Amino acid sequence: MNPVFITGGTGYIGRALISALIQNGYAIHALVRPGSQGKLARAVIPVIGNALDEATFAGAIPAAATVVHLVGTPHPNPAKAAEFQRVDLVSIRAAVAAASQSAAQHIVYLSVAHPAPIMQAYIAVRREGEAIVRGSGIPATILRPWYVLGPGHWWPGVLLPVYALLRRLPATREGAERLGLVTHRQMVAALVGAVAAPPAAGVRIVEVPEIRRSARA
């Protein structure tokens, strides 16, 4: 069982993912800012560094590790286009560069569903991030949720009846499935599944329907 190196491990999805991976027997190394070590579970090996600068953490990624990249702008919205460029894009560049330098065997990247009629700046940055991952030549899994329902992130749940209706109509079914909502539990399960089953080569894409099925597997 290869070790796992996580960026964004103290965030909305990262904490739950770390807990699930520990329960599954993985050795976890997590990148944190100075002073944030206390937010990690005791079983995690903290790596103090800057997610925007690979030089601060590349040497701490174990050989043959799976690198899971979760760093991103919290609560993304169209007004945060500059932050997407400064944080989301720069951090995936740094994570891929660090993974390459450390001989990582697998990259797991949390992207976003696309195309979509809104959030164009966010989608553009995530698509560029996907291209960076592909260009590394390291086997990778890219997950594409649209919105992850969970603690503090429940408001889109009011749209569930609308999604149910759109899935019934042939003209809107594909878009409703691709841009559907997933739960926090489903997202964590899909990430655990991605860590456990890396592709032998190339890039595997995991869309919303498969993310939903992960919690039932």
N, C-alpha and C positions, 0 to 999 in steps of 0.2 A: 504494500500500500504506500504510494508515493506521498511525500509531505505536501502540504498546501500552504501557499503564501497568499495572504489576502490584503488588498488595499480597500479602505473604506469599511473596515471591520467593526467600527464602533457606531455605524449608522443604522438606519431604519431596517434594512435587510441584513446587514452584516452581522449584527449581534445574534440574531436568530440562526443565521447560517452557521456561524462558528459553533454555537451550541449543538446544532444538528450534526455537524461534522465530527465534533468531539465524541458524541454519542455513538457515531459510527466507527470510531477508533482511529481517526486521522490525527497526525501531528500537525498542529497549526502554528504558523508564524504570521504575525499581523503587523502591518505598518501603522504606526501611530505618531502623532505629533508629540513633542516633548511635553510631559505633564499629563498625558492622556492614558498612560499605561494602566491606571486604576480602573478604566472602563472595560478592560478585557478580563475574560475569565482566567482563573489562576492557571489553568492548564495550557494557556496560550503563551508562546514565546514572543515577547514584544520586540519590535524593531523600530527604533526611533529614527525618523527621517521625514523628508518632505516629498509628498506624492507628486509634486511638479518637477522634481529633480532626481533623475535616476541614480546619479552619483552618490546620493545619500542612502540608498538601500539596495542597489544591485548586488553588492558583495554579501548581503545577508540572505539572499534567496537560495535555499538549498538546491543542489544539483538534482535534476530530474523532477523538480517540483511542478505542481499545477499552480499557475498564477491566476487568481480570481480577482478581476478588477471591478470594484463597485463604487469607486470615487465618482462623484458627480454633484452638480448643483442641486441643493435641496428644493423641493417644491417648484420644479421648473415651470416657467410661464413665458409668454412672448416678450416680456419686458427684460428678460435676463439674457438676451442674445450675447452681450459682451462677456458675461460670466461663463457662458457655455464655451466660448473660445478660450478664455483664460484658464478655466479649471478643467472642464470635461475633456477638451481636446488635448491640452498640454499634458494632462495626467495619463491619458491612454498612450500617448507617445512615450512618456517616461516609463510606463509599465512595460510596454513592449520592448523598449531598448534594454531595460533591466533584465527582462526574461531572456532576451537573446544573449546578453553577456553572461548570464548565469547557467546557460544550458538547460533552461526549463523545458519540460516535455509537453506542456499543455497550457493553453491560455483559455480562460473562461471570461467572456466579455458580456456585460449586461448592457444591451443596446436598447432600441425602441422599435415598435412596429412602424412600418412605413410601406407605401406612401400613405399620407393622411392630409386632410384639408386644412389642418391647423398645426401650430407648433413647428413651422418650417425651419426656423433657425436651429431649434433643438435637434430636429431630425437630420438636418444637413451635417451638424457636428458629429452625431452618432454614426451616420453613414461614412463620414471621413474616418472615424475611429475604426469602423469595421474594415475599411480599406487598409489602414495601418496594420491591423491584426493579420489580415490576409497576406500582406506584403512581408511579414516576418518569416514566413515559411514554417512556423511552428504549428503543429496540429492545434486546432482551436474549436471551441464551441461558442457560438454567438446566440444569446437569448434575446427575443424581441417582444417583451410585454408592451402593453399600451399604458394601462394604469393599474397600480397594485393597491387593492383595497386592504386596509388594515388599521391598526391603532393610529388615530389622528389623520387618517386618510379615507374617511368613509363617505364624504359628500357625493362622489359620483355614483354611489349605490342607488340613488334615486332614479338613475337612468336605466337600471336593469330591465324594467318593463319595456322600455323603448328598444333596447337591444333584442329582447325576446321577439318583439314584433318584426324588427328588421331581419332577423334570422329566418323568419318564415317566408319572406318575400324573395323570389328568385333574383330580382334585380339588385337587392341589397345584402343578400346572404353572405357573400364572400367578404365584403368589407366589414360587416358586423362581426364575423368570426375573427378576422385578422386584427381588428381594432377593439376587440372585446375586453372586458375587465377580468382581471385575475385576482385571486386572494393572496394575502401575505403567505399563508400556508402553502398554497400551490407554487408560489414563486420560490420559496425556500426549498421545497421538495424538488423542483426542476433544477435548481442549482446543485443540490446534492447529487442528483442523477447525472448531471453534466460532469461533475468531478469524478464520479465513479466510473464513467464510461467514455473516456476520451476517444476521439476518432483516431484511427491508425495514421491517417494523413489528411491533409486538406482541412476544410472548415465545415462544420456541421451547424445548420441553422435550426433553432428551436422557436417556432411561432406560438401564438396564443393557444390554439387548440391543444398542442402538445404540452404546453405548460400546465394547462388545466388537468390533463390526464395524469400528470406526474404525481399528484397527491393521492391518486387511486391505485398507483402501481404497487 
